[in-house]
Structure formats: structure tokens, C-alpha cells
Amino acid sequence: MSEIGIQSVLSQEAESAPRPVLLPSPGLGAWLEEMGGSIVFTTYQNSRVFFLSGDGQGGTVAQERIVGSAMGLAVDNDKLWITNKEQAWRFVNVGPRTIKNAEDDTETAFDAVFMPRFGVFLGPCDTHDVLTNIEHAGERHELLFVNTAFSCVSSIDAHYNFVPQWKPPFISAIGPGDRCHLNGMGARDGKLAFATACAVTDTAGAWRERKAGGGVLIDVQQNAVIAEGFSMPHSPRWHEGRLWVLDSGVGDFGFVDPASGAFERVALCPGFARGMTIVGNCAVIGLSQLRPNTFSSGLPIKERLESLRVAQRCGLLIIDLTTGKTLHWLTIQGISELYDTAFLSGIRRPYTPGFSEPERHRQWLNIPDSAAFPTDFRTPTQAAADQSAPGASL
């Protein structure tokens, strides 16, 4: 990143505006410790990604970094993909580090440090969900992303901005205009399997008139709609034989029978739910407050929560998949919208310098072990020429 870019990030992170305040439930930190990992979540509203961990004493600790208008998340072993509306960034876990706090000289041990290693500029795609190390149509992809602006699922490419890999069966052509607000996708057995869209429409912006009750769940491999009647559905996730989904505009979390298309509600979400990852027997769900504009007009969730006298919240819910009960939560003040969630299994305390600590990038070099370095840097042609040269055997 250029010096100008770094200064831009630094200025955003140092803004005088109040920082978000994270208010966890009493047992959230202990639950994270029990699960043996940490949560990652994004908000495009103030361009941040958050790491949330247990502090080892029953509480929680968080780190935040600027990553553009942060949207989709995908985890694959030592890699963490973070996308924003026009870019995709691959962060790599370079191992544990003990970091000294410059303010009070204390030290903190982190069991994983994620460094940005690779970035792709996608263009005005309005990226939403992402999947990494994923197979589709017999081909394995490093990254697939929901290309909402072009109404398709796309892969990254070294030459093109993106390469379309799949579109809903009701989309007649791939082009700009957001014809159906394709937003969510999910995998099954390592393959692209499901997608969500806000309406079965095929002209730019037409989905907005049908966002209440017009949403669909699509089986990608069958290339067919398998459930309908949702209001802006998000985050299809396959887990232990069930297809979970968020009916965001209604406020429901539940699962779909792929054969019949029937939706069974499991829990009420006190906010616009999107972004879901399943940890053990729990769903970690992101919550947003409804925007005070035409985006939320006509959605059932607003009147439903008001009639139940349930206040909208921004934050996270941890819901038991069996009982539907909310076990833990995180309420966030200072921002009102999240997008995605992910879980870093086996990583209890992660850290990233993001793009705002250039000195870390200069100090923390991650190169192969010296034993893996070649001892002979000649090309095969050079080596053969040297061997045949007069006196080479002397």
C-alpha cells in the first residue's frame, strides 16, 4: 500500500468520532474460550473488521482495523479473506507473536497474526458473500464471491476484473444493474450449493418492488428455486443435514426442507439479520438496525418488532440450534449495521496490523526456512553449459 494509502487508513482509525462500544453478555467470553476460537465480523458502515476473543478471565477483548467498506469473510486454514465492495484481500496467518504495548510496556501473546498478502481490485461489483477453496462445475476456485451488481457468482482472475461462474436461472444476461439483489451463498461438501436473492426479477433495480415476500432460496447445482416467500433472505448455510437461512426482512432464523421448500422458524432476531457462521451447535448471527430510509420500507420486521415491543439491535446473537434460545450476545453502540461473521477455530487470540502499522510490515518478514532455499541459483541451461565448459571437471 502506498504512503498516501497508509496515511488515509491512519487518519480514519484516528478519527475523533466516538469508537464503537462493544457490550457482551456475561458468558460470551467464557463461551469463546470453551469453543476454542474467536469471532470475526465486518461492518461496511465504518469500514472495519473486528476480531472478538475471550480474555482468559471470562470477559472479551476486541481489535478493529480499517479494510475499506468491509463485507464478506471466508476462512481457509491459515488464510482469511476479507472483501469490500470493490476489492478482495487475502490475509495469511504467519504464526504467533508477543507484542509489546508502547503505552505501558506490557506484553500480549497472540496465537495468530494475520498479515495482508494479496489483493484483487474487482471493480464496482458490490461484493457480498464469499467462499474460499471452493469447487463449482468441476473446477476448484481460490475465491468465489457474490457479484451483486452483475447478478452472478464470480471468481477472481489475474487478468480480468472477475470471471462469471454462475447466474440464477431467471437472469437472462450478465451486466451491471443489480437485477435481483443476489446476496448470499453457501457450500455443501466443499462445493458451491446454495444462493439467496431478494426477488425473481430480471431488470435493474426491479427487486426493490418485491423485496417483501419475493425472496428466494436457490439450489445452485440443480439451478432451480427450491424455496420462496422470503423477505430479503441472507446467509444460506448447510450444517449436519439441515439448510439454515435468515429471513432477514421478517426477523426469522430457521431452516428449509430442500425437498418441499417449507421453512421452519427456530428463533426471532431483534434486528435485520445477515452474516451467519455455525460453531458447534450454535449459530453466530450478525444483527443490524433498519435504515431510516426506503431500504426498509415495507419489510414486515419493523412493525413486527414494534408490536412485540422488541428494540432493534446491532451486534451478534449466539443461538442454540436445538432449542432456538439465545445463549449469548454482543450489543454494539456507535454503529448500526454489520454484514458478515466468521469463526477462527483454534485461534483464541488473533491480531492483525491491517494496513495501518507499516512498521510491523517492515519488521515481521515471513519467508521460508533457510533450509528450503536453493543452493544453486543457476537455471538448468546455465548449469549444463557450465558442466560442458573446458576445465569444468577440474
SETI-507873 format. One line per field, with one value per residue (C-alpha): x, y, z. Coordinates in nm, 4 decimals, padded with zeros to 6 digits. Example, Ala and Ser with C-alpha at 12.3 -4.5 7.8 and 13.67 -1.06 7.14 Angstrom:
<sites>
px: (01.2300,01.3670)
py: (-00.4500,-00.1060)
pz: (00.7800,00.7140)
</sites>
This chain:
<sites>
px: (00.0000,00.1315,00.2284,-00.0806,-00.2996,-00.1430,-00.1955,-00.5589,-00.6116,-00.4282,-00.6411,-00.9614,-00.8515,-00.7558,-01.0798,-01.2169,-01.5651,-01.6593,-01.5441,-01.7984,-01.8720,-01.8997,-02.1238,-02.1005,-02.3320,-02.1804,-02.0979,-01.9756,-01.6052,-01.6240,-01.8176,-01.5453,-01.2843,-01.4910,-01.5278,-01.1536,-01.1627,-01.2587,-01.5190,-01.4526,-01.7209,-01.7417,-01.9188,-01.9119,-02.0687,-01.7375,-01.5118,-01.3955,-01.3230,-01.3326,-01.1636,-01.3521,-01.1850,-01.2102,-00.9642,-00.8952,-01.0790,-01.4382,-01.4520,-01.3921,-01.1353,-01.1618,-00.9409,-01.0597,-00.8950,-00.9897,-01.0425,-01.2486,-01.6248,-01.5763,-01.8259,-01.7744,-01.5497,-01.4075,-01.1683,-00.9472,-00.6862,-00.4220,-00.5992,-00.8624,-01.0305,-01.1885,-01.3726,-01.5161,-01.7498,-01.4774,-01.1792,-01.0766,-00.7861,-00.6188,-00.4696,-00.2325,-00.1643,00.2130,00.2124,00.2184,00.3710,00.4226,00.3645,00.4752,00.2269,00.4081,00.1880,00.2615,00.5367,00.3162,00.3256,00.0397,00.0751,-00.1230,-00.1518,-00.2060,-00.1080,-00.2897,-00.0899,-00.2338,-00.0526,-00.2621,-00.5230,-00.7542,-00.9313,-01.2659,-01.4360,-01.7904,-01.9218,-02.0872,-01.9469,-02.1466,-02.0858,-01.7559,-01.6339,-01.2729,-01.1158,-01.4492,-01.5491,-01.8026,-01.8771,-01.5769,-01.3291,-01.1739,-01.1524,-00.9379,-01.2223,-01.5805,-01.7807,-02.1393,-02.1179,-02.4391,-02.4092,-02.3764,-02.6301,-02.3898,-02.1298,-01.7789,-01.4207,-01.1113,-00.8693,-00.5152,-00.6200,-00.9908,-01.1754,-01.3772,-01.4965,-01.8677,-01.9145,-02.2901,-02.6066,-02.9607,-03.1790,-03.4113,-03.1305,-03.1155,-02.7793,-02.4847,-02.4403,-02.4434,-02.7660,-02.8371,-03.1338,-03.2334,-03.0063,-02.8237,-02.6530,-02.5897,-02.4312,-02.3315,-02.1411,-02.2145,-01.9344,-01.6861,-01.8982,-02.0995,-02.4529,-02.6987,-02.7710,-03.0243,-03.1795,-03.4351,-03.6668,-03.7141,-03.6608,-03.4502,-03.4265,-03.2097,-03.3457,-03.6763,-03.6238,-03.6921,-04.0635,-04.0781,-03.8366,-04.1206,-04.2186,-04.0400,-03.7124,-03.5940,-03.3502,-03.1780,-03.0143,-02.7116,-02.6363,-02.9955,-03.0077,-03.3578,-03.5505,-03.6275,-03.7966,-03.9717,-04.1761,-03.8853,-03.8223,-03.4613,-03.3129,-02.9422,-02.6664,-02.7690,-02.5641,-02.5652,-02.4930,-02.5410,-02.8194,-03.0088,-03.0174,-03.0245,-03.1171,-03.2022,-03.5357,-03.3911,-03.6851,-03.9187,-03.6734,-03.6702,-03.3872,-03.4700,-03.4159,-03.5608,-03.6603,-03.4947,-03.7446,-04.0656,-03.9374,-04.1023,-03.9388,-03.9404,-03.8700,-03.6381,-03.5800,-03.6739,-03.3917,-03.4242,-03.2849,-03.2084,-03.0084,-02.7305,-02.3963,-02.4042,-02.1463,-02.2153,-01.9940,-02.0602,-02.4366,-02.4762,-02.5321,-02.3429,-02.5653,-02.4967,-02.7681,-02.8238,-03.0712,-03.3053,-03.2054,-03.4353,-03.4947,-03.6723,-03.4464,-03.6524,-03.9916,-04.2488,-04.0478,-04.2532,-03.9782,-04.0266,-04.3928,-04.3366,-04.0688,-04.2676,-04.5784,-04.3710,-04.2026,-03.8636,-03.5929,-03.3788,-03.0166,-02.6839,-02.4462,-02.4234,-02.6544,-02.5388,-02.8397,-02.8695,-02.9686,-03.1701,-03.3719,-03.3682,-03.2683,-03.0257,-02.7320,-02.5049,-02.4966,-02.2933,-02.4603,-02.2729,-02.3261,-02.1908,-02.2637,-02.5922,-02.5065,-02.2939,-02.2520,-02.0720,-01.9421,-01.6824,-01.5133,-01.1391,-01.1316,-00.8311,-00.7264,-00.8135,-00.6346,-00.5751,-00.4122,-00.3664,-00.1760,-00.4132,-00.2902,-00.2241,00.1052,00.3686,00.6465,00.5048,00.5146,00.8807,00.9747,00.7704,00.9109,00.7645,00.9996,01.0730,01.3146,01.6713,01.6924,01.4360,01.6461,01.8156,02.1944,02.2329,02.0516,02.1593,01.8973,01.9231,02.0591,02.3282,02.4227,02.4542,02.6655,02.8953,02.9370,03.0379,03.2786,03.6537,03.8032,03.4636,03.5719,03.8904)
py: (00.0000,00.3458,00.6033,00.8037,00.4970,00.4251,00.7826,00.7620,00.4495,00.6005,00.9141,00.7062,00.4963,00.8116,00.9959,01.1881,01.0398,00.8062,00.4497,00.1688,00.0367,-00.3420,-00.4712,-00.8511,-01.0761,-01.2066,-01.5502,-01.4628,-01.4597,-01.7951,-01.9418,-01.8300,-01.9927,-02.3112,-02.3163,-02.2653,-01.9826,-01.6256,-01.4421,-01.2128,-00.9714,-00.6844,-00.3516,-00.1540,00.1366,00.2493,00.0288,-00.2056,-00.5673,-00.6808,-00.9713,-01.0735,-01.3071,-01.4291,-01.2600,-01.5728,-01.4319,-01.4662,-01.1357,-01.0389,-00.8351,-00.6920,-00.5477,-00.3412,-00.2427,-00.0442,-00.2641,-00.0437,-00.0979,-00.4410,-00.7068,-01.0810,-01.3124,-01.6561,-01.8720,-02.1496,-02.2983,-02.0238,-01.7787,-01.5150,-01.3434,-01.0042,-00.8308,-00.4866,-00.3618,-00.3395,-00.5380,-00.8748,-00.9151,-01.2367,-01.2221,-01.5016,-01.6336,-01.6041,-01.7579,-01.6442,-01.3209,-01.1498,-00.7792,-00.5047,-00.2282,00.1016,00.2854,00.0834,-00.1626,-00.4650,-00.7632,-00.9594,-01.3048,-01.3623,-01.7127,-01.5927,-01.2819,-01.2176,-01.0178,-00.8854,-01.0637,-01.0403,-00.8010,-00.8005,-00.4948,-00.6216,-00.3031,-00.1881,-00.5359,-00.4642,-00.7925,-00.9745,-01.3342,-01.5075,-01.8684,-01.9858,-02.3103,-02.3988,-02.6253,-02.5410,-02.7229,-02.9499,-02.6653,-02.5556,-02.1825,-01.9940,-01.7470,-01.7119,-01.4028,-01.2894,-01.0204,-00.8431,-00.5577,-00.8055,-01.0611,-01.3557,-01.5505,-01.4723,-01.5863,-01.3728,-01.3591,-01.2414,-01.0541,-00.9704,-00.7828,-01.1010,-01.4113,-01.5049,-01.8667,-01.8937,-01.6850,-01.7536,-01.9318,-01.6305,-01.3861,-01.3549,-01.1796,-01.0712,-00.6967,-00.4090,-00.3104,-00.5441,-00.7223,-00.9452,-00.8442,-01.1752,-01.1564,-01.4855,-01.8179,-02.1320,-02.4552,-02.8230,-03.0792,-02.8268,-02.7282,-02.4167,-02.5292,-02.2538,-01.8868,-01.6269,-01.3427,-01.0778,-01.1414,-01.3339,-01.0260,-00.9582,-00.5813,-00.3320,-00.2499,-00.4338,-00.6415,-00.3377,-00.3550,-00.7210,-00.7312,-00.8074,-01.1669,-01.2001,-01.3510,-01.6955,-01.9697,-02.1313,-02.4732,-02.3876,-02.7438,-02.8015,-02.4439,-02.4052,-02.2127,-02.4502,-02.2145,-01.8786,-01.6232,-01.4746,-01.1059,-01.0273,-01.3660,-01.3966,-01.6388,-01.9931,-02.2423,-02.6235,-02.7931,-03.1565,-03.2288,-02.9015,-02.5926,-02.2882,-01.9427,-01.5946,-01.4446,-01.1035,-00.8794,-01.0783,-01.1315,-01.5109,-01.7607,-02.1154,-02.3988,-02.5110,-02.8574,-02.8653,-03.1233,-02.9372,-02.5814,-02.5473,-02.3049,-02.3742,-02.0820,-02.1512,-01.8059,-01.4400,-01.1978,-00.8481,-00.6770,-00.7223,-01.0462,-01.1236,-01.2895,-01.6321,-01.8904,-02.2133,-02.3040,-02.6351,-02.6478,-02.2708,-02.0110,-01.6832,-01.4272,-01.0649,-00.8067,-00.4629,-00.1893,-00.0943,00.2074,00.5084,00.5281,00.3457,00.0404,-00.0942,00.0404,-00.2344,-00.5005,-00.6897,-00.6859,-00.3218,-00.3498,-00.6968,-00.5838,-00.2736,-00.4829,-00.7122,-00.4093,-00.5506,-00.2924,-00.3257,-00.4036,-00.4038,-00.6793,-01.0566,-01.3344,-01.6825,-01.9114,-02.2784,-02.4715,-02.7271,-02.5047,-02.1727,-01.9968,-01.7042,-01.8196,-01.5163,-01.1851,-00.8793,-00.5388,-00.2683,00.1025,00.3617,00.1704,00.0288,-00.2198,-00.5361,-00.7620,-01.0915,-01.3198,-01.5971,-01.8159,-01.8709,-02.2236,-02.2999,-01.9334,-01.7870,-01.4529,-01.3229,-00.9985,-00.8062,-00.4868,-00.4401,-00.1564,00.0917,-00.0315,-00.0083,-00.0647,-00.4106,-00.4984,-00.3951,-00.5860,-00.9037,-01.0729,-01.4148,-01.6093,-01.9821,-02.1545,-02.1161,-02.4938,-02.4613,-02.2106,-02.3465,-02.3620,-02.3339,-02.0393,-02.1204,-02.2207,-02.5786,-02.4360,-02.2436,-02.5471,-02.7670,-02.5049,-02.4766,-02.8542,-02.8750,-02.5816,-02.6574,-02.7303,-02.7777,-03.1091,-02.9699)
pz: (00.0000,-00.0861,00.1773,00.0772,00.1308,00.4682,00.5812,00.4733,00.6849,00.9802,00.9660,00.9604,01.2579,01.4497,01.3802,01.6760,01.6293,01.9159,01.8592,01.8637,02.2125,02.2427,02.5236,02.5623,02.7579,03.0826,02.9431,02.5944,02.6811,02.8567,02.5610,02.3202,02.5421,02.5540,02.1750,02.1395,01.8896,01.8103,01.6038,01.3095,01.1901,00.9442,00.9112,00.5903,00.7759,00.9199,00.7052,00.9806,01.0560,01.4209,01.5985,01.9145,02.1642,02.5190,02.7541,02.9602,03.2623,03.1448,02.9601,02.5993,02.4123,02.0615,01.7911,01.4946,01.1678,00.8567,00.5478,00.3180,00.3161,00.4741,00.3615,00.3077,00.5103,00.4313,00.6364,00.4970,00.7294,00.7606,00.5300,00.5977,00.3026,00.3639,00.0833,00.0481,-00.2207,-00.4853,-00.3541,-00.2094,00.0326,00.1421,00.4909,00.5953,00.9444,00.9866,01.3328,01.6961,01.8182,02.1516,02.1078,02.3428,02.4178,02.3568,02.6073,02.9214,02.8202,02.8886,02.6537,02.4981,02.3432,02.0230,01.8851,01.5278,01.3334,01.0054,00.7519,00.4234,00.1415,-00.1737,-00.3031,-00.6039,-00.7419,-00.8675,-00.9805,-00.8924,-00.8090,-00.4718,-00.3367,-00.0708,00.0468,-00.0360,-00.0333,-00.0472,-00.1677,-00.3239,-00.6126,-00.8802,-01.2071,-01.1603,-01.1077,-00.7796,-00.7097,-00.4639,-00.4149,-00.5345,-00.4497,-00.4926,-00.7573,-00.6632,-00.9130,-01.2019,-01.0659,-01.0653,-00.8698,-00.9925,-00.9448,-00.9153,-01.2080,-01.2762,-01.5908,-01.5750,-01.3021,-01.2486,-01.4328,-01.4009,-01.2901,-01.2265,-01.2524,-01.1311,-01.3892,-01.4191,-01.5074,-01.8872,-01.9183,-01.7062,-01.6853,-01.4376,-01.2710,-00.9740,-01.1280,-00.8326,-00.5424,-00.5288,-00.1904,-00.0131,-00.0993,00.0843,00.0342,00.0828,00.0912,-00.0422,-00.3424,-00.4215,-00.3384,-00.2427,-00.3058,-00.1938,-00.3906,-00.2995,-00.5937,-00.9183,-01.1340,-01.4418,-01.4822,-01.2966,-00.9521,-01.0074,-00.6926,-00.4734,-00.5512,-00.4452,-00.1516,00.0934,00.0250,-00.3094,-00.1854,-00.2927,-00.1993,-00.4962,-00.5315,-00.7469,-00.8526,-00.9636,-01.0980,-00.9560,-00.6917,-00.4037,-00.1546,-00.1872,00.0018,00.1966,00.2607,00.1696,00.2721,00.3540,00.4535,00.3455,00.5480,00.5296,00.8616,00.9619,00.7174,00.7531,00.5338,00.7610,00.6343,00.7602,00.6567,00.7287,00.6407,00.8662,01.1515,01.1416,01.1718,01.0712,00.8265,00.4946,00.3792,00.0328,-00.0923,-00.0018,00.0293,00.3706,00.6129,00.9866,01.2154,01.5071,01.6572,01.6322,01.5553,01.7092,01.4026,01.0323,01.0405,00.7929,00.8280,00.9920,01.0907,01.2767,01.5722,01.7420,01.7953,01.7793,01.5092,01.5368,01.3626,01.2783,01.3518,01.2024,01.2771,00.9940,00.7917,00.8285,00.4527,00.1722,00.2081,00.4975,00.3907,00.3507,00.5326,00.7944,01.0567,01.1560,01.2555,01.3984,01.6417,01.7329,01.8062,02.0283,02.1888,02.0960,02.0366,01.7259,01.7979,01.6205,01.7244,01.7436,01.8614,01.9595,01.9195,02.0195,01.7049,01.9006,02.1328,01.9457,02.2677,02.2649,02.4772,02.4407,02.2623,02.1771,02.1553,01.9644,02.0146,01.7753,01.4541,01.3325,01.0559,01.0274,00.7276,00.7849,01.0590,01.0652,01.3259,01.3633,01.5055,01.7240,01.7336,02.0717,02.0355,01.6798,01.5752,01.2540,01.1798,00.8875,00.6691,00.9490,01.1007,00.8267,01.0782,01.1543,00.7855,00.7701,01.0866,01.0545,00.7480,00.6726,00.4465,00.4038,00.6367,00.5117,00.4675,00.1892,-00.0051,-00.3188,-00.3004,-00.6765,-00.8351,-01.1910,-01.4471,-01.5840,-01.9111,-01.7274,-01.5204,-01.8318,-02.0086,-01.7079,-01.6933,-02.0595,-02.0439,-02.0764,-01.7403,-01.5749,-01.4218,-01.2708)
</sites>
